[in-house]
């Protein structure tokens, strides 16, 4: 399957265009903070009920490959809590990368 970079910012993590399968932090560890902040905003929306997992999935084609993977890993029938848990894990990992980058 051919892949092409998304145009514009990822709907979920809000990082820049032209990303493939790597998190923004893989290219530049300093980007981990920006990626984490974007995911944290979506996480807050999910927790507060302003957004549902189904609404996130409806924007799958506007997401970078890493964010698509985050949503696909929990499965299509995942509960809100499942998606929140997966996003919390990703945010925590990005926090670790940002700390290590200084």
C-alpha positions as CSV (number, residue, x, y, z in Angstrom):
1,X,0.0,0.0,0.0
2,X,1.4,3.4,-0.9
3,X,1.4,6.0,1.7
4,X,1.5,9.7,1.3
5,X,2.1,12.4,3.9
6,X,-0.9,14.2,5.2
7,X,-1.3,17.8,4.2
8,X,-1.6,20.3,7.0
9,X,-1.5,19.4,10.7
10,X,-2.5,16.0,12.0
11,X,-6.1,16.2,13.4
12,X,-5.1,14.3,16.5
13,X,-1.6,15.4,17.6
14,X,-1.5,18.7,15.6
15,X,2.1,18.2,14.4
16,X,3.3,19.4,11.0
17,X,2.7,18.0,7.6
18,X,4.8,15.5,5.7
19,X,5.0,12.9,8.4
20,X,5.1,9.3,7.6
21,X,5.2,6.5,10.1
22,X,7.5,8.1,12.7
23,X,6.3,10.2,15.7
24,X,7.4,13.8,15.4
25,X,9.8,13.1,18.3
26,X,11.7,10.6,16.2
27,X,12.8,13.3,13.7
28,X,13.4,15.9,16.4
29,X,13.0,15.1,20.1
30,X,12.1,18.7,20.8
31,X,8.9,18.1,18.8
32,X,7.7,15.6,21.5
33,X,6.4,18.5,23.6
34,X,4.3,19.9,20.8
35,X,3.0,16.4,19.9
36,X,2.2,15.7,23.5
37,X,0.3,19.0,23.9
38,X,-1.9,18.3,20.8
39,X,-2.7,14.8,22.1
40,X,-3.4,16.2,25.6
41,X,-6.0,18.6,24.1
42,X,-7.8,15.8,22.3
43,X,-7.6,13.7,25.5
44,X,-9.3,16.6,27.5
45,X,-12.0,16.8,24.8
46,X,-12.7,13.0,25.2
47,X,-12.8,13.2,29.0
48,X,-15.1,16.1,29.0
49,X,-17.5,14.6,26.4
50,X,-16.9,17.3,23.8
51,X,-15.6,14.6,21.5
52,X,-16.3,10.8,21.1
53,X,-14.0,8.0,19.8
54,X,-16.3,7.8,16.8
55,X,-15.8,11.5,16.0
56,X,-12.0,11.0,16.2
57,X,-12.2,8.0,13.9
58,X,-14.2,10.1,11.4
59,X,-11.0,12.2,10.9
60,X,-8.7,9.2,10.5
61,X,-7.6,10.2,7.0
62,X,-6.5,13.6,8.4
63,X,-4.2,12.0,10.9
64,X,-0.5,11.1,10.7
65,X,0.3,7.4,10.5
66,X,1.3,7.3,14.2
67,X,-2.0,8.7,15.4
68,X,-3.9,6.4,13.0
69,X,-2.1,3.5,14.7
70,X,-3.0,4.8,18.2
71,X,-6.7,4.6,17.3
72,X,-6.4,1.4,15.3
73,X,-4.6,-0.4,18.1
74,X,-7.6,-0.1,20.4
75,X,-10.0,-1.4,17.8
76,X,-13.1,-0.1,16.2
77,X,-15.4,-1.2,19.0
78,X,-13.3,0.4,21.7
79,X,-14.9,2.2,24.5
80,X,-14.2,5.8,25.4
81,X,-12.2,4.5,28.3
82,X,-10.1,2.3,26.0
83,X,-9.3,5.3,23.8
84,X,-8.5,7.5,26.7
85,X,-6.2,4.9,28.2
86,X,-4.3,4.5,24.9
87,X,-3.9,8.3,24.5
88,X,-2.8,8.6,28.1
89,X,-0.1,6.0,27.4
90,X,1.1,7.9,24.3
91,X,1.1,11.2,26.1
92,X,3.2,9.7,28.9
93,X,5.7,8.3,26.4
94,X,6.0,11.6,24.7
95,X,6.5,13.3,28.1
96,X,9.5,10.9,28.7
97,X,11.0,11.7,25.3
98,X,10.6,15.4,25.9
99,X,12.3,15.1,29.3
100,X,15.2,13.1,27.8
101,X,15.6,15.7,25.1
102,X,16.1,18.3,27.8
